[in-house]
């Protein structure tokens, strides 16, 4: 709070506009992965090992918007917001980290092969959601 006062950040929009200036220019993906993991761990409440999906939806664009394509971030957040699967009401560190790795390794969903992949089920279901969205757009 003291830092926000000192920087005159009295609204979320002011804070968001400052964020790009705070990027220290992570040199490589390894350093960014550590920052990304820190973002998850820093936002855990108490001894919880997971994050509420609503927090994940808010946090992902803040910490990864310069590293993950906007469309991928947006569609993954929509997937989380709309899924009825209660097992995704809380996101684990493994799911959080796997999403980043998935974005790096599978930039085009056409390259995704569920049969040969070892992604968490969350990623498989996100891809199914995207395939369904593509079919809905064609109609």
C-alpha positions in Angstrom: 0.0 0.0 0.0 2.8 2.4 0.8 4.4 1.8 -2.6 1.1 2.4 -4.3 0.7 5.7 -2.4 4.2 6.7 -3.2 3.6 6.0 -6.9 0.2 7.7 -6.8 -1.6 4.5 -7.9 -5.1 5.0 -6.6 -6.9 3.0 -9.1 -6.6 -0.3 -10.9 -6.3 1.4 -14.3 -3.3 3.5 -13.1 -1.7 0.3 -11.7 -2.3 -1.5 -15.0 -0.8 1.3 -17.0 2.3 1.2 -14.8 2.9 -2.6 -15.1 4.7 -2.5 -18.5 7.2 -0.1 -17.1 8.0 -2.5 -14.3 9.1 -5.3 -16.7 12.7 -5.7 -16.1 13.1 -7.5 -19.4 13.5 -11.1 -18.4 16.3 -12.3 -20.5 15.0 -15.8 -21.2 12.1 -18.1 -20.7 13.7 -19.7 -17.6 13.8 -16.4 -15.7 10.2 -15.7 -16.8 9.1 -19.1 -15.6 10.4 -18.3 -12.2 8.6 -15.0 -12.1 5.4 -16.7 -13.3 5.7 -19.3 -10.6 6.3 -16.6 -8.0 3.1 -14.8 -9.2 1.1 -18.0 -8.3 2.8 -18.6 -5.0 2.6 -14.9 -3.9 -1.2 -14.9 -4.5 -1.9 -18.0 -2.5 -4.0 -17.4 0.7 -2.4 -18.7 3.8 -1.5 -22.4 3.5 -3.7 -23.0 0.5 -1.8 -24.7 -2.4 -4.3 -23.5 -5.1 -5.8 -20.3 -6.4 -9.4 -19.5 -6.9 -10.2 -19.6 -10.7 -11.5 -16.0 -10.5 -8.1 -14.9 -9.2 -6.4 -16.9 -12.0 -8.6 -15.2 -14.6 -7.5 -11.8 -13.2 -3.9 -12.6 -12.6 -3.0 -14.3 -15.9 -3.3 -11.2 -18.1 -1.4 -9.1 -15.5 1.6 -11.3 -15.3 1.7 -13.0 -18.7 0.3 -10.6 -21.3 3.7 -9.8 -22.8 4.6 -13.5 -23.0 1.4 -15.3 -24.1 -0.6 -14.3 -27.1 -3.6 -12.2 -26.2 -6.1 -14.5 -27.9 -4.8 -17.5 -26.0 -5.0 -15.7 -22.7 -8.5 -14.4 -23.5 -9.8 -17.8 -24.6 -8.3 -19.6 -21.7 -9.8 -17.1 -19.3 -13.2 -17.5 -21.0 -12.9 -21.3 -20.7 -12.2 -21.0 -17.0 -15.1 -18.6 -16.5 -17.6 -20.7 -18.3 -16.6 -24.2 -17.3 -19.1 -25.9 -15.1 -16.5 -28.5 -13.9 -16.1 -27.9 -10.2 -12.6 -29.5 -10.3 -11.5 -26.2 -11.9 -12.9 -23.9 -9.2 -9.3 -23.9 -7.8 -6.2 -24.1 -10.0 -3.0 -25.9 -8.9 0.5 -24.8 -9.4 1.0 -27.7 -11.8 -2.0 -26.5 -13.9 -0.7 -22.9 -13.8 2.8 -23.8 -14.9 1.5 -26.3 -17.5 -0.6 -23.6 -19.2 2.5 -21.5 -19.7 4.5 -24.4 -21.1 1.6 -25.4 -23.3 1.5 -21.9 -24.8 5.2 -22.1 -25.5 5.1 -25.6 -27.0 1.8 -25.5 -28.8 1.4 -22.1 -30.4 -1.0 -23.5 -33.0 -3.7 -25.8 -31.7 -3.6 -27.7 -34.9 -0.3 -29.2 -33.6 -2.0 -30.5 -30.5 -2.3 -34.3 -30.2 -4.1 -35.4 -27.1 -3.1 -39.0 -27.7 0.6 -38.3 -27.5 0.5 -35.4 -25.0 1.1 -35.5 -21.3 -0.7 -32.3 -20.4 -3.0 -32.0 -17.4 -6.7 -32.7 -18.2 -7.4 -29.0 -17.8 -5.3 -28.4 -21.0 -7.1 -31.2 -22.9 -10.4 -29.7 -22.0 -9.3 -26.2 -23.0 -8.3 -27.6 -26.4 -11.7 -29.3 -26.7 -13.4 -26.0 -25.8 -11.4 -24.2 -28.5 -12.3 -26.8 -31.1 -15.9 -26.4 -30.1 -15.6 -22.6 -30.4 -14.1 -23.0 -33.9 -17.0 -25.1 -35.0 -19.4 -22.5 -33.5 -17.7 -19.7 -35.4 -18.2 -21.5 -38.7 -21.9 -21.8 -38.2 
